């Protein structure tokens, strides 16, 4: 019988397991390294890109927030300015309206006073005219009763002329 000398280690399954695992790791490292590293590099690049995009978006958001805060503050200042201007305009309009009302009332009062003076003067003129006519009528009546008709006519004409002159003098 031929006896082959084989080592008992070659028949040990643990040894074969270690050997096959080592061979697998070496072969996986040699052949799979590029593809695994490529996948990892792609993932890393994608993550870096997402991080940079997130940082850029965060920066843009912060810039927009600052702009909005500035705009809000400017709008608040502008609103305060507009309100102050509106209050000033309302105050000016009120003062102008009060002045115009005062002026209008003063003009109307002057017009009414002038109108009353005119009415008073017209009433005085009417009374004088009536009194003059009454005096002429009474004088004519008395003269006609006491004087002769010729002398009465002369005296009446002279009285009428004098009264007419006096009335003319009062009107002037």
C-alpha positions in Angstrom: 0.0 0.0 0.0 1.2 3.1 -0.9 0.9 5.5 1.7 0.7 9.1 0.9 2.0 11.3 3.4 -0.5 14.0 3.9 -0.5 16.3 6.7 -3.4 16.2 9.0 -3.6 19.9 8.7 -4.8 19.6 5.1 -7.8 17.8 6.2 -8.7 20.4 8.9 -11.8 22.3 7.8 -10.8 25.3 9.9 -7.6 25.7 7.9 -9.6 25.6 4.7 -12.1 28.1 6.0 -9.3 30.5 7.0 -7.5 29.9 3.7 -10.7 30.5 1.6 -11.7 33.5 3.6 -8.3 35.0 3.2 -8.3 34.3 -0.5 -11.8 35.8 -0.8 -10.7 39.0 1.1 -7.6 39.3 -1.1 -9.6 38.8 -4.3 -12.4 41.0 -3.1 -9.8 43.7 -2.2 -8.0 43.4 -5.6 -11.1 43.2 -7.8 -13.8 44.9 -5.7 -11.7 47.7 -4.3 -12.2 50.0 -7.3 -15.9 49.5 -7.6 -16.5 49.8 -3.8 -14.2 52.9 -3.6 -16.0 54.3 -6.7 -19.4 53.8 -5.0 -18.1 55.3 -1.8 -16.4 58.2 -3.6 -19.7 58.8 -5.5 -21.6 58.8 -2.2 -19.1 61.1 -0.6 -19.2 63.5 -3.5 -23.0 63.4 -3.4 -23.0 64.1 0.4 -20.4 66.9 -0.1 -22.6 68.4 -2.8 -25.7 68.2 -0.6 -23.8 69.8 2.3 -22.5 72.6 0.1 -26.0 73.1 -1.3 -27.4 73.1 2.2 -24.8 75.6 3.3 -25.5 77.8 0.3 -29.2 77.6 0.9 -28.7 78.5 4.6 -26.5 81.5 3.6 -29.2 82.6 1.1 -31.9 82.1 3.7 -29.9 84.2 6.2 -29.4 86.9 3.6 -33.1 86.9 2.8 -34.0 87.0 6.5 -31.7 90.0 6.9 -33.2 91.7 3.9 -36.7 91.0 5.1 -35.9 92.4 8.6 -34.4 95.5 7.0 -37.4 95.9 4.7 -39.7 95.4 7.7 -37.8 98.0 9.7 -37.8 100.4 6.7 -41.5 99.8 6.2 -42.1 100.5 9.8 -40.1 103.7 9.6 -41.9 104.7 6.4 -45.3 103.9 8.0 -44.5 106.1 11.0 -43.4 108.9 8.6 -46.6 108.6 6.6 -48.7 108.6 9.8 -46.8 111.7 11.1 -47.3 113.4 7.7 -51.0 112.6 7.6 -51.5 113.9 11.2 -49.7 117.1 10.2 -51.8 117.5 7.1 -55.0 116.9 9.1 -53.8 119.5 11.6 -53.1 122.0 8.8 -56.5 121.3 7.2 -58.3 121.7 10.5 -56.5 125.1 11.1 -57.2 126.2 7.5 -60.9 125.2 7.9 -61.2 127.0 11.2 -59.6 130.1 9.6 -61.9 130.0 6.6 -64.9 129.5 8.9 -63.9 132.5 11.0 -63.3 134.6 7.9 -66.7 133.6 6.5 -68.5 134.3 9.7 -66.8 137.8 9.9 -67.8 138.5 6.3 -71.4 137.5 6.9 -71.5 139.5 10.1 -70.3 142.6 8.2 -72.8 141.9 5.4 -75.6 141.6 7.9 -74.5 144.8 9.7 -74.4 146.7 6.4 -77.8 145.2 5.4 -79.3 146.3 8.8 -77.9 149.8 8.3 -79.4 150.0 4.8 -82.8 148.8 6.1 -82.6 151.3 9.0 -81.7 154.1 6.6 -84.5 153.1 4.2 -87.0 153.0 7.1 -85.8 156.5 8.2 -86.1 157.8 4.7 -89.6 156.3 4.4 -90.7 157.9 7.7 -89.3 161.3 6.7 -91.0 161.1 3.3 -94.3 160.2 5.0 -93.8 163.0 7.5 -93.0 165.5 4.8 -96.1 164.4 2.8 -98.2 164.6 5.9 -96.8 168.0 6.8 -97.4 169.3 3.3 -101.0 167.9 3.3 -101.7 169.4 6.7 -100.1 172.8 5.9 -102.0 172.9 2.6 -105.2 172.2 4.4 -104.6 174.8 7.1 -103.5 177.4 4.6 -106.6 176.8 2.4 -108.9 177.3 5.4 -107.2 180.5 6.8 -105.8 182.3 3.8 -107.3 183.6 0.7 -107.0 181.4 -2.3 -104.4 183.5 -4.1 -102.3 184.0 -1.1 -102.7 180.4 -0.1 -101.5 179.1 -3.5 -98.4 181.3 -3.3 -97.6 180.3 0.3 -98.2 176.6 -0.6 -96.0 176.7 -3.6 -93.2 178.4 -1.5 -93.6 175.8 1.3 -93.5 172.9 -1.1 -90.3 174.3 -2.7 -88.6 174.8 0.7 -89.6 171.3 1.9 -88.3 169.8 -1.4 -85.0 171.6 -0.9 -84.7 170.3 2.7 -85.5 166.8 1.6 -82.9 167.0 -1.1 -80.4 168.3 1.4 -81.1 165.3 3.7 -80.6 162.8 1.0 -77.3 164.2 -0.1 
